[in-house]
Amino acid sequence: MDSMERDSTATLRTISDYIVELFPEAHDMALTPRTKLADIPGWDSMSAINFQTRVETGFGVTIPEEMLGGQTSVGDVLEQLSG
């Protein structure tokens, strides 16, 4: 595994941790880059803002509000974080 793959795996793990922190019922979900945000139990507009704030604070980036829609995947968020 090269450095980029390790970074991507670590970022996915961090995002997964944030999701479980904000959505405890997602604890047993197998979160992958293909997971749609709308498939996370409890995902709604208010929780989307909480997720946005958590990711922005944790990574020091801005997540556009249009990325918080239900059709956005975890992989889309990872791409946004990688630049």
N, C-alpha and C positions, 0 to 999 in steps of 0.2 A: 504494500500500500504506500503510495507516494504522499508527499506532504499535502497536496491539494485534496486528495481523498480523505486524509485524516482530518483536515480542517472541515470539510463538508460533513463528515460523519459526526464530528464534535458539535458542529452547528445544528445538525438535525437533532442530536441528543439534547442540546440546550433548548431548542424550540419545543421538543417533545416534553421536556421538563416544565416549561412555561405552560404548555397546554394542560398538563395534568394538574399543575398548581392552580390554574384558573378554572378548570373543568374536571373535578375529581372523578366524575363518572366516566371519564375517558381513560382511567388508569389501566384498564385491561385491553384497550385498543392497540392494535398494531399500527402505529403511525408511520407512514412512509411518505416519500415525496409526492406520491399520487393521491394521498388522502385529501379530500375536499374539506375546506373549513366547515361547510354546512353539514358534513357528516359527523362532526364532533358533537357529542351529546351536550345539549344546553347552549349551543351556539345561537346567538341572536344579536341584534344591533348593539345592545349595551355591552354584552360580553366581548363583541368585536372591538369596541373602543378600549376595553380593559386589556385585551390581547395586544392591540396596537401600542398602547402605552408601555406595557411590559417589554415588548420587543424593542421599542425605541430606547427605553431606558437601559436595557441590558446590553444593547449593541451600539448605542450612540448613533443611530441612523434615523431617517424619517421613512415611515411606511405610509404611502399614499392611501387616503380613505377608500379609493376605488378598489384597492386590493383586499378590502375587508368583506367583499361580497361572498356569497356562498359558493360560487363557482371557482374561486381562487383555491389553489392547492397549497399544501405545505411546501412543495417544490417551488411554486411561484414565490413564496416568501423567501425561501433559501436563495433563489436567483436575485431577488431584490437586495438581499444582504450582501451578496458577493459582488455587487456593483453593477 
